Amino acid sequence: MKKIAILASGEGTNAERIIRYFTGHATIEVAVVIASRPTAHVIERAHTLNVPCEVIIPQDFAAGKGLEVLKSYGIDFVVLAGFLSRIPDDVLHDYARKIVNIHPSLLPKFGGKGMYGMHVHEAVLAAGEHESGITIQYINEHYDEGDIIFQAKCPVLPGDTPETLAQRVHALEYTYYPQEIERLLSLLS
């Protein structure tokens, strides 16, 4: 059984869909959710879906607690789902090419520190882009600069608001992120 840890900081909608996707899976399980804030709604979602949840504030995560918790659950693969903190070097080293993130734009456009959630959709609209989408990537020590694994596109429509564009981007996330995680795990020996 391959064990996933999901790291999240906010609402947890992607985390919930990933958990539901792998519930009852023959070879993959979500073993733990790690939240970076004690007020993150993902904590409630994890408990509702009977997945253990650990709260590790960014300072403690950086000080080694993150790696300690990942090892204690026997984690094989780490999934970022709206996790806004930098992943420390010890975790990057021990989970090289086993940590993925999803970004709500077609990287390399509209990435980098501070570019998350509605900030991205606002920037896409302000730039007059005709398409947006998602990027699933391995992570490294730089925000949104890891190797791209998968991208899916959606149109930017006349009259779009950040909220309407976000709905189409979320639909891509909910469809493709669990599928790509499953595909990547099938490649691990």
C-alpha atoms as a printed R data frame, in Angstrom:
    type eleno elety resid chain resno       x      y       z
1   ATOM     1    CA   MET     A     1   0.000  0.000   0.000
2   ATOM     2    CA   LYS     A     2   1.435  3.393  -1.033
3   ATOM     3    CA   LYS     A     3   0.792  6.102   1.567
4   ATOM     4    CA   ILE     A     4   0.075  9.734   0.704
5   ATOM     5    CA   ALA     A     5   0.320 12.781   2.931
6   ATOM     6    CA   ILE     A     6  -1.699 15.813   1.855
7   ATOM     7    CA   LEU     A     7  -0.387 19.201   2.997
8   ATOM     8    CA   ALA     A     8  -2.924 22.039   3.044
9   ATOM     9    CA   SER     A     9  -3.393 25.491   4.540
10  ATOM    10    CA   GLY     A    10  -6.988 26.452   3.805
11  ATOM    11    CA   GLU     A    11 -10.397 25.179   2.766
12  ATOM    12    CA   GLY     A    12  -9.263 21.734   1.663
13  ATOM    13    CA   THR     A    13 -11.527 21.224  -1.353
14  ATOM    14    CA   ASN     A    14  -8.744 19.559  -3.348
15  ATOM    15    CA   ALA     A    15  -7.717 17.527  -0.304
16  ATOM    16    CA   GLU     A    16 -11.288 16.288   0.103
17  ATOM    17    CA   ARG     A    17 -11.532 15.213  -3.530
18  ATOM    18    CA   ILE     A    18  -8.188 13.415  -3.339
19  ATOM    19    CA   ILE     A    19  -9.243 11.599  -0.164
20  ATOM    20    CA   ARG     A    20 -12.557 10.578  -1.721
21  ATOM    21    CA   TYR     A    21 -10.818  9.440  -4.926
22  ATOM    22    CA   PHE     A    22  -8.507  7.090  -3.003
23  ATOM    23    CA   THR     A    23 -11.029  5.842  -0.425
24  ATOM    24    CA   GLY     A    24 -11.158  2.077  -0.870
25  ATOM    25    CA   HIS     A    25  -8.310  2.080  -3.429
26  ATOM    26    CA   ALA     A    26  -6.506 -1.250  -3.638
27  ATOM    27    CA   THR     A    27  -2.941  0.115  -3.519
28  ATOM    28    CA   ILE     A    28  -3.049  3.786  -2.424
29  ATOM    29    CA   GLU     A    29  -4.290  5.461   0.742
30  ATOM    30    CA   VAL     A    30  -4.273  8.969   2.140
31  ATOM    31    CA   ALA     A    31  -2.579  8.261   5.466
32  ATOM    32    CA   VAL     A    32  -2.514 11.785   6.920
33  ATOM    33    CA   VAL     A    33  -3.431 15.387   6.245
34  ATOM    34    CA   ILE     A    34  -1.013 17.992   7.551
35  ATOM    35    CA   ALA     A    35  -2.472 21.460   8.063
36  ATOM    36    CA   SER     A    36  -0.282 24.527   8.522
37  ATOM    37    CA   ARG     A    37  -2.886 26.497  10.500
38  ATOM    38    CA   PRO     A    38  -5.092 25.352  13.388
39  ATOM    39    CA   THR     A    39  -8.034 27.231  11.826
40  ATOM    40    CA   ALA     A    40  -7.738 25.615   8.371
41  ATOM    41    CA   HIS     A    41 -11.054 24.133   7.225
42  ATOM    42    CA   VAL     A    42  -9.172 21.136   5.791
43  ATOM    43    CA   ILE     A    43  -8.922 19.824   9.372
44  ATOM    44    CA   GLU     A    44 -12.697 19.432   9.586
45  ATOM    45    CA   ARG     A    45 -12.828 17.823   6.129
46  ATOM    46    CA   ALA     A    46 -10.142 15.295   7.098
47  ATOM    47    CA   HIS     A    47 -11.934 14.374  10.331
48  ATOM    48    CA   THR     A    48 -15.251 13.998   8.503
49  ATOM    49    CA   LEU     A    49 -13.563 11.578   6.083
50  ATOM    50    CA   ASN     A    50 -11.804  9.675   8.918
51  ATOM    51    CA   VAL     A    51  -8.283 10.667   7.880
52  ATOM    52    CA   PRO     A    52  -5.826 11.589  10.651
53  ATOM    53    CA   CYS     A    53  -4.851 15.243  10.651
54  ATOM    54    CA   GLU     A    54  -1.792 16.862  12.185
55  ATOM    55    CA   VAL     A    55  -1.411 20.614  12.623
56  ATOM    56    CA   ILE     A    56   2.182 21.757  12.191
57  ATOM    57    CA   ILE     A    57   2.767 25.493  12.098
58  ATOM    58    CA   PRO     A    58   5.352 26.640   9.520
59  ATOM    59    CA   GLN     A    59   8.103 27.322  12.075
60  ATOM    60    CA   ASP     A    60   7.809 23.798  13.512
61  ATOM    61    CA   PHE     A    61   7.597 22.262  10.036
62  ATOM    62    CA   ALA     A    62  10.843 24.021   9.079
63  ATOM    63    CA   ALA     A    63  12.474 22.925  12.347
64  ATOM    64    CA   GLY     A    64  12.111 19.229  11.466
65  ATOM    65    CA   LYS     A    65   8.650 18.322  12.747
66  ATOM    66    CA   GLY     A    66   7.315 17.973   9.179
67  ATOM    67    CA   LEU     A    67   9.799 15.293   8.224
68  ATOM    68    CA   GLU     A    68   9.315 13.583  11.583
69  ATOM    69    CA   VAL     A    69   5.553 13.319  11.039
70  ATOM    70    CA   LEU     A    70   5.923 12.150   7.427
71  ATOM    71    CA   LYS     A    71   8.287  9.377   8.555
72  ATOM    72    CA   SER     A    72   6.047  8.397  11.489
73  ATOM    73    CA   TYR     A    73   3.158  7.713   9.070
74  ATOM    74    CA   GLY     A    74   5.396  5.837   6.609
75  ATOM    75    CA   ILE     A    75   4.629  8.318   3.829
76  ATOM    76    CA   ASP     A    76   5.728  7.428   0.291
77  ATOM    77    CA   PHE     A    77   4.419 10.494  -1.563
78  ATOM    78    CA   VAL     A    78   3.567 14.069  -0.577
79  ATOM    79    CA   VAL     A    79   0.768 16.060  -2.203
80  ATOM    80    CA   LEU     A    80   0.476 19.816  -1.751
81  ATOM    81    CA   ALA     A    81  -3.112 21.034  -1.968
82  ATOM    82    CA   GLY     A    82  -3.146 24.729  -1.176
83  ATOM    83    CA   PHE     A    83  -0.145 24.523   1.154
84  ATOM    84    CA   LEU     A    84   1.287 28.017   1.328
85  ATOM    85    CA   SER     A    85   4.489 27.423   3.294
86  ATOM    86    CA   ARG     A    86   7.891 26.678   1.820
87  ATOM    87    CA   ILE     A    87   8.870 23.020   2.061
88  ATOM    88    CA   PRO     A    88  12.113 22.733   4.043
89  ATOM    89    CA   ASP     A    89  15.259 21.252   2.543
90  ATOM    90    CA   ASP     A    90  15.179 18.098   4.698
91  ATOM    91    CA   VAL     A    91  11.777 17.153   3.285
92  ATOM    92    CA   LEU     A    92  12.806 18.098  -0.273
93  ATOM    93    CA   HIS     A    93  15.867 15.864   0.099
94  ATOM    94    CA   ASP     A    94  14.110 12.834   1.590
95  ATOM    95    CA   TYR     A    95  11.173 13.068  -0.844
96  ATOM    96    CA   ALA     A    96  13.013 14.123  -4.006
97  ATOM    97    CA   ARG     A    97  10.611 13.814  -6.971
98  ATOM    98    CA   LYS     A    98   7.975 12.493  -4.582
99  ATOM    99    CA   ILE     A    99   6.348 15.849  -3.773
100 ATOM   100    CA   VAL     A   100   3.835 17.378  -6.152
101 ATOM   101    CA   ASN     A   101   1.922 20.624  -6.207
102 ATOM   102    CA   ILE     A   102  -0.949 21.980  -8.240
103 ATOM   103    CA   HIS     A   103  -0.968 25.598  -9.392
104 ATOM   104    CA   PRO     A   104  -4.021 27.437 -10.795
105 ATOM   105    CA   SER     A   105  -2.342 28.751 -13.948
106 ATOM   106    CA   LEU     A   106  -0.341 27.544 -16.896
107 ATOM   107    CA   LEU     A   107   3.148 27.873 -15.478
108 ATOM   108    CA   PRO     A   108   5.578 29.468 -16.003
109 ATOM   109    CA   LYS     A   109   3.002 32.263 -16.293
110 ATOM   110    CA   PHE     A   110   1.550 33.681 -13.068
111 ATOM   111    CA   GLY     A   111   3.700 31.718 -10.642
112 ATOM   112    CA   GLY     A   112   6.035 32.579  -7.812
113 ATOM   113    CA   LYS     A   113   5.793 33.738  -4.238
114 ATOM   114    CA   GLY     A   114   2.441 35.352  -3.469
115 ATOM   115    CA   MET     A   115   0.760 33.938  -6.575
116 ATOM   116    CA   TYR     A   116  -1.964 31.667  -5.252
117 ATOM   117    CA   GLY     A   117  -5.753 31.439  -5.302
118 ATOM   118    CA   MET     A   118  -7.625 34.520  -6.443
119 ATOM   119    CA   HIS     A   119  -4.371 36.467  -6.857
120 ATOM   120    CA   VAL     A   120  -3.575 34.224  -9.831
121 ATOM   121    CA   HIS     A   121  -7.002 34.574 -11.450
122 ATOM   122    CA   GLU     A   122  -6.919 38.352 -11.009
123 ATOM   123    CA   ALA     A   123  -3.489 38.477 -12.676
124 ATOM   124    CA   VAL     A   124  -4.618 36.277 -15.573
125 ATOM   125    CA   LEU     A   125  -7.590 38.564 -16.234
126 ATOM   126    CA   ALA     A   126  -5.528 41.749 -15.830
127 ATOM   127    CA   ALA     A   127  -3.031 40.446 -18.408
128 ATOM   128    CA   GLY     A   128  -5.816 39.839 -20.952
129 ATOM   129    CA   GLU     A   129  -5.028 36.140 -21.324
130 ATOM   130    CA   HIS     A   130  -7.280 34.021 -23.550
131 ATOM   131    CA   GLU     A   131  -6.682 30.784 -21.657
132 ATOM   132    CA   SER     A   132  -5.767 29.619 -18.196
133 ATOM   133    CA   GLY     A   133  -5.685 26.259 -16.516
134 ATOM   134    CA   ILE     A   134  -3.714 24.134 -14.093
135 ATOM   135    CA   THR     A   135  -0.168 22.928 -13.750
136 ATOM   136    CA   ILE     A   136   0.829 19.867 -11.751
137 ATOM   137    CA   GLN     A   137   4.534 19.858 -10.998
138 ATOM   138    CA   TYR     A   138   7.237 18.381  -8.841
139 ATOM   139    CA   ILE     A   139   8.413 20.907  -6.317
140 ATOM   140    CA   ASN     A   140  11.890 22.133  -5.580
141 ATOM   141    CA   GLU     A   141  13.377 24.893  -3.439
142 ATOM   142    CA   HIS     A   142  11.869 27.669  -5.616
143 ATOM   143    CA   TYR     A   143   8.171 28.557  -5.735
144 ATOM   144    CA   ASP     A   144   6.521 27.203  -8.892
145 ATOM   145    CA   GLU     A   145   9.777 26.334 -10.674
146 ATOM   146    CA   GLY     A   146   9.749 22.536 -10.392
147 ATOM   147    CA   ASP     A   147   9.510 20.227 -13.394
148 ATOM   148    CA   ILE     A   148   6.066 20.303 -14.993
149 ATOM   149    CA   ILE     A   149   4.264 16.965 -14.990
150 ATOM   150    CA   PHE     A   150   0.886 17.870 -16.484
151 ATOM   151    CA   GLN     A   151  -1.129 20.866 -17.680
152 ATOM   152    CA   ALA     A   152  -4.794 21.258 -18.629
153 ATOM   153    CA   LYS     A   153  -6.341 24.366 -20.162
154 ATOM   154    CA   CYS     A   154  -9.626 26.209 -20.037
155 ATOM   155    CA   PRO     A   155 -10.734 29.348 -21.871
156 ATOM   156    CA   VAL     A   156 -10.842 32.798 -20.357
157 ATOM   157    CA   LEU     A   157 -14.254 34.064 -21.436
158 ATOM   158    CA   PRO     A   158 -15.350 37.635 -22.133
159 ATOM   159    CA   GLY     A   159 -16.875 39.032 -18.961
160 ATOM   160    CA   ASP     A   160 -15.058 36.575 -16.690
161 ATOM   161    CA   THR     A   161 -14.489 37.581 -13.093
162 ATOM   162    CA   PRO     A   162 -11.829 36.007 -10.901
163 ATOM   163    CA   GLU     A   163 -14.615 33.916  -9.357
164 ATOM   164    CA   THR     A   164 -16.010 32.581 -12.653
165 ATOM   165    CA   LEU     A   165 -12.529 31.766 -13.935
166 ATOM   166    CA   ALA     A   166 -11.736 30.083 -10.607
167 ATOM   167    CA   GLN     A   167 -14.761 27.790 -11.039
168 ATOM   168    CA   ARG     A   168 -13.462 26.462 -14.363
169 ATOM   169    CA   VAL     A   169  -9.928 26.091 -13.008
170 ATOM   170    CA   HIS     A   170 -11.229 24.247  -9.918
171 ATOM   171    CA   ALA     A   171 -13.121 21.840 -12.163
172 ATOM   172    CA   LEU     A   172  -9.821 20.966 -13.875
173 ATOM   173    CA   GLU     A   173  -8.095 20.544 -10.506
174 ATOM   174    CA   TYR     A   174 -10.786 18.236  -9.149
175 ATOM   175    CA   THR     A   175 -10.710 16.072 -12.285
176 ATOM   176    CA   TYR     A   176  -7.018 15.808 -13.039
177 ATOM   177    CA   TYR     A   177  -5.107 16.088  -9.760
178 ATOM   178    CA   PRO     A   178  -6.224 12.739  -8.264
179 ATOM   179    CA   GLN     A   179  -5.720 10.997 -11.624
180 ATOM   180    CA   GLU     A   180  -2.180 12.339 -11.989
181 ATOM   181    CA   ILE     A   181  -1.315 11.413  -8.399
182 ATOM   182    CA   GLU     A   182  -2.510  7.866  -9.108
183 ATOM   183    CA   ARG     A   183  -0.499  7.717 -12.336
184 ATOM   184    CA   LEU     A   184   2.675  8.984 -10.634
185 ATOM   185    CA   LEU     A   185   2.301  6.507  -7.788
186 ATOM   186    CA   SER     A   186   1.935  3.677 -10.291
187 ATOM   187    CA   LEU     A   187   5.421  4.592 -11.557
188 ATOM   188    CA   LEU     A   188   7.049  4.332  -8.115
189 ATOM   189    CA   SER     A   189   8.751  1.031  -7.431
